[in-house]
Amino acid sequence: MNFYKLFFLIVLIVSFNNSADGHGPSRQKVNEKIEINTNPDKVWEIVKNYMKFDWNSSVKKVTVENNDIGSERKLEFEGGKFVKQKLEKIDETKKLISWRIIETSNDVMPVNSYAAKIFVKESENGKTIVNYKAGFYRGFMGNDPPEQLNDENSKKKVSIFIKNSLEGLKSIAESN
């Protein structure tokens, strides 16, 4: 009889612990692609230049010291809002660049632990496919976030930023 009571108690404790863990924020992902009507090398030359980010028309100013791994870049927006990023990797062979957001104005990018990668590849028809992937947590890490910092709004803001960046990249690459 004691065995059954002990077993029931253990099952109850394990069940309680598992349900309590399920209330925090979940990692969000945004993955956008665009086809650009030029060769991948030309697009890669634009993408890998961490010191220049004129692809997104919302960005008013870029401040960065160099194109080295570990460099910090500050993207400034209207009204003093900004996103500060740190360059993590540039892989010339894979045509891959990645960075993290280390500080952000929540009005622009309401995120935590944001990491992004851009891949540049040749498509089957000789054009370029650019794949921009981001993973992040919402702007408010606790339970019951305010609307502007919840999963839905955080994902929406990131998606808009990425789409605008890719459209700008396409415009620049195809016009040069």
C-alpha positions as a LaTeX table, in Angstrom:
\begin{tabular}{lrrr}
\hline
Residue & $x$ (\AA) & $y$ (\AA) & $z$ (\AA) \\
\hline
Met1 & 0.00 & 0.00 & 0.00 \\
Asn2 & 2.85 & 2.46 & 0.81 \\
Phe3 & 4.38 & 1.79 & $-2.60$ \\
Tyr4 & 1.22 & 3.04 & $-4.35$ \\
Lys5 & 1.07 & 6.20 & $-2.22$ \\
Leu6 & 4.72 & 6.94 & $-2.98$ \\
Phe7 & 4.21 & 6.26 & $-6.69$ \\
Phe8 & 1.14 & 8.53 & $-6.80$ \\
Leu9 & 3.04 & 11.29 & $-4.97$ \\
Ile10 & 5.96 & 11.10 & $-7.43$ \\
Val11 & 3.62 & 11.21 & $-10.44$ \\
Leu12 & 1.83 & 14.22 & $-8.95$ \\
Ile13 & 5.11 & 16.10 & $-8.33$ \\
Val14 & 6.47 & 15.37 & $-11.82$ \\
Ser15 & 3.20 & 16.46 & $-13.44$ \\
Phe16 & 3.14 & 19.69 & $-11.45$ \\
Asn17 & 6.76 & 20.52 & $-12.37$ \\
Asn18 & 6.17 & 19.94 & $-16.09$ \\
Ser19 & 3.08 & 22.12 & $-16.22$ \\
Ala20 & 4.83 & 24.97 & $-14.38$ \\
Asp21 & 7.67 & 25.01 & $-16.93$ \\
Gly22 & 5.36 & 25.58 & $-19.91$ \\
His23 & 4.43 & 29.22 & $-19.26$ \\
Gly24 & 7.54 & 31.14 & $-20.35$ \\
Pro25 & 8.11 & 32.66 & $-23.78$ \\
Ser26 & 8.86 & 30.39 & $-26.70$ \\
Arg27 & 11.57 & 31.02 & $-29.29$ \\
Gln28 & 10.17 & 32.71 & $-32.38$ \\
Lys29 & 11.56 & 32.35 & $-35.90$ \\
Val30 & 11.25 & 34.40 & $-39.06$ \\
Asn31 & 12.59 & 33.06 & $-42.34$ \\
Glu32 & 12.24 & 35.17 & $-45.48$ \\
Lys33 & 13.66 & 34.62 & $-48.97$ \\
Ile34 & 13.92 & 36.81 & $-52.04$ \\
Glu35 & 15.14 & 36.22 & $-55.58$ \\
Ile36 & 17.45 & 38.86 & $-57.01$ \\
Asn37 & 18.07 & 39.23 & $-60.73$ \\
Thr38 & 21.86 & 39.31 & $-60.63$ \\
Asn39 & 24.70 & 36.95 & $-59.79$ \\
Pro40 & 25.40 & 35.81 & $-56.20$ \\
Asp41 & 28.91 & 37.30 & $-56.07$ \\
Lys42 & 27.54 & 40.79 & $-56.66$ \\
Val43 & 24.89 & 40.34 & $-53.95$ \\
Trp44 & 27.43 & 38.82 & $-51.55$ \\
Glu45 & 29.71 & 41.88 & $-51.92$ \\
Ile46 & 26.82 & 44.03 & $-50.64$ \\
Val47 & 25.68 & 41.66 & $-47.89$ \\
Lys48 & 29.12 & 40.95 & $-46.39$ \\
Asn49 & 29.91 & 44.66 & $-45.94$ \\
Tyr50 & 28.90 & 44.95 & $-42.28$ \\
Met51 & 29.93 & 48.59 & $-42.29$ \\
Lys52 & 27.18 & 49.52 & $-44.72$ \\
Phe53 & 23.49 & 48.79 & $-44.21$ \\
Asp54 & 21.57 & 51.03 & $-46.57$ \\
Trp55 & 19.17 & 48.31 & $-47.66$ \\
Asn56 & 16.44 & 49.23 & $-45.19$ \\
Ser57 & 14.96 & 52.69 & $-45.77$ \\
Ser58 & 13.93 & 52.90 & $-42.08$ \\
Val59 & 17.61 & 53.03 & $-41.07$ \\
Lys60 & 18.71 & 56.66 & $-40.98$ \\
Lys61 & 22.33 & 56.22 & $-39.88$ \\
Val62 & 24.83 & 53.38 & $-39.40$ \\
Thr63 & 27.74 & 53.59 & $-36.98$ \\
Val64 & 30.41 & 50.87 & $-37.03$ \\
Glu65 & 34.21 & 50.86 & $-36.80$ \\
Asn66 & 35.16 & 47.91 & $-39.00$ \\
Asn67 & 34.08 & 44.72 & $-40.72$ \\
Asp68 & 35.79 & 42.36 & $-38.24$ \\
Ile69 & 34.16 & 39.60 & $-36.20$ \\
Gly70 & 33.06 & 41.12 & $-32.89$ \\
Ser71 & 32.40 & 44.55 & $-34.40$ \\
Glu72 & 29.40 & 46.38 & $-33.06$ \\
Arg73 & 27.06 & 48.18 & $-35.44$ \\
Lys74 & 24.45 & 50.69 & $-34.40$ \\
Leu75 & 21.47 & 51.17 & $-36.72$ \\
Glu76 & 19.68 & 54.42 & $-35.93$ \\
Phe77 & 16.02 & 55.09 & $-36.75$ \\
Glu78 & 13.64 & 58.06 & $-36.45$ \\
Gly79 & 13.26 & 59.58 & $-33.01$ \\
Gly80 & 16.54 & 58.32 & $-31.56$ \\
Lys81 & 15.48 & 54.67 & $-31.70$ \\
Phe82 & 18.24 & 52.18 & $-32.45$ \\
Val83 & 19.35 & 48.58 & $-32.76$ \\
Lys84 & 22.87 & 47.63 & $-31.71$ \\
Gln85 & 24.28 & 44.47 & $-33.30$ \\
Lys86 & 27.44 & 42.40 & $-32.92$ \\
Leu87 & 28.99 & 40.62 & $-35.91$ \\
Glu88 & 29.35 & 36.91 & $-35.18$ \\
Lys89 & 30.51 & 35.30 & $-38.42$ \\
Ile90 & 31.37 & 35.91 & $-42.06$ \\
Asp91 & 31.91 & 32.78 & $-44.14$ \\
Glu92 & 33.16 & 33.62 & $-47.64$ \\
Thr93 & 32.84 & 30.03 & $-48.87$ \\
Lys94 & 29.22 & 29.59 & $-47.79$ \\
Lys95 & 28.35 & 33.26 & $-48.43$ \\
Leu96 & 26.95 & 33.51 & $-44.90$ \\
Ile97 & 26.94 & 36.39 & $-42.43$ \\
Ser98 & 25.49 & 36.29 & $-38.91$ \\
Trp99 & 25.04 & 38.72 & $-36.03$ \\
Arg100 & 23.24 & 39.20 & $-32.72$ \\
Ile101 & 21.29 & 42.11 & $-31.32$ \\
Ile102 & 22.95 & 43.24 & $-28.11$ \\
Glu103 & 20.70 & 46.24 & $-27.40$ \\
Thr104 & 17.48 & 47.51 & $-28.95$ \\
Ser105 & 14.72 & 50.07 & $-28.71$ \\
Asn106 & 11.57 & 48.00 & $-28.19$ \\
Asp107 & 9.61 & 50.25 & $-30.57$ \\
Val108 & 11.83 & 49.08 & $-33.43$ \\
Met109 & 12.67 & 45.47 & $-32.52$ \\
Pro110 & 10.92 & 44.20 & $-29.37$ \\
Val111 & 13.17 & 41.16 & $-28.96$ \\
Asn112 & 15.54 & 39.33 & $-26.63$ \\
Ser113 & 18.34 & 36.93 & $-27.59$ \\
Tyr114 & 17.97 & 37.82 & $-31.29$ \\
Ala115 & 20.33 & 36.11 & $-33.72$ \\
Ala116 & 20.21 & 36.45 & $-37.51$ \\
Lys117 & 21.87 & 34.85 & $-40.53$ \\
Ile118 & 21.84 & 35.72 & $-44.19$ \\
Phe119 & 22.71 & 33.13 & $-46.83$ \\
Val120 & 23.41 & 34.07 & $-50.45$ \\
Lys121 & 23.06 & 31.26 & $-53.01$ \\
Glu122 & 22.78 & 30.85 & $-56.74$ \\
Ser123 & 19.33 & 29.77 & $-57.92$ \\
Glu124 & 18.70 & 27.14 & $-60.60$ \\
Asn125 & 18.12 & 29.86 & $-63.20$ \\
Gly126 & 21.43 & 31.66 & $-62.50$ \\
Lys127 & 19.89 & 34.35 & $-60.33$ \\
Thr128 & 20.42 & 34.81 & $-56.59$ \\
Ile129 & 18.38 & 33.59 & $-53.65$ \\
Val130 & 18.92 & 35.45 & $-50.39$ \\
Asn131 & 17.64 & 33.73 & $-47.26$ \\
Tyr132 & 17.38 & 35.87 & $-44.10$ \\
Lys133 & 16.72 & 33.85 & $-40.93$ \\
Ala134 & 16.18 & 35.22 & $-37.44$ \\
Gly135 & 15.49 & 33.54 & $-34.11$ \\
Phe136 & 14.54 & 35.44 & $-30.97$ \\
Tyr137 & 12.37 & 35.70 & $-27.88$ \\
Arg138 & 9.68 & 38.33 & $-27.47$ \\
Gly139 & 10.42 & 41.74 & $-25.99$ \\
Phe140 & 9.00 & 40.84 & $-22.56$ \\
Met141 & 10.44 & 37.68 & $-21.05$ \\
Gly142 & 7.98 & 37.28 & $-18.18$ \\
Asn143 & 4.46 & 35.89 & $-18.21$ \\
Asp144 & 1.58 & 38.09 & $-19.42$ \\
Pro145 & 3.54 & 40.50 & $-21.63$ \\
Pro146 & 2.06 & 43.85 & $-22.67$ \\
Glu147 & 0.66 & 43.74 & $-26.21$ \\
Gln148 & 3.56 & 45.65 & $-27.79$ \\
Leu149 & 6.07 & 43.14 & $-26.36$ \\
Asn150 & 4.20 & 39.85 & $-26.91$ \\
Asp151 & 5.13 & 37.02 & $-29.31$ \\
Glu152 & 2.79 & 38.18 & $-32.07$ \\
Asn153 & 3.95 & 41.80 & $-32.12$ \\
Ser154 & 7.64 & 40.90 & $-31.77$ \\
Lys155 & 7.39 & 38.48 & $-34.70$ \\
Lys156 & 5.47 & 41.04 & $-36.77$ \\
Lys157 & 8.09 & 43.79 & $-36.22$ \\
Val158 & 10.96 & 41.43 & $-37.06$ \\
Ser159 & 9.17 & 40.19 & $-40.19$ \\
Ile160 & 8.53 & 43.74 & $-41.41$ \\
Phe161 & 12.16 & 44.71 & $-40.79$ \\
Ile162 & 13.48 & 41.66 & $-42.65$ \\
Lys163 & 11.11 & 42.04 & $-45.62$ \\
Asn164 & 11.99 & 45.74 & $-45.97$ \\
Ser165 & 15.69 & 44.89 & $-45.77$ \\
Leu166 & 15.43 & 42.21 & $-48.47$ \\
Glu167 & 13.40 & 44.47 & $-50.78$ \\
Gly168 & 16.01 & 47.21 & $-50.33$ \\
Leu169 & 18.85 & 44.76 & $-50.99$ \\
Lys170 & 17.10 & 43.61 & $-54.18$ \\
Ser171 & 16.67 & 47.19 & $-55.36$ \\
Ile172 & 20.33 & 48.09 & $-54.71$ \\
Ala173 & 21.75 & 44.89 & $-56.23$ \\
Glu174 & 19.63 & 45.08 & $-59.37$ \\
Ser175 & 20.32 & 48.77 & $-60.00$ \\
Asn176 & 24.14 & 48.59 & $-59.84$ \\
\hline
\end{tabular}
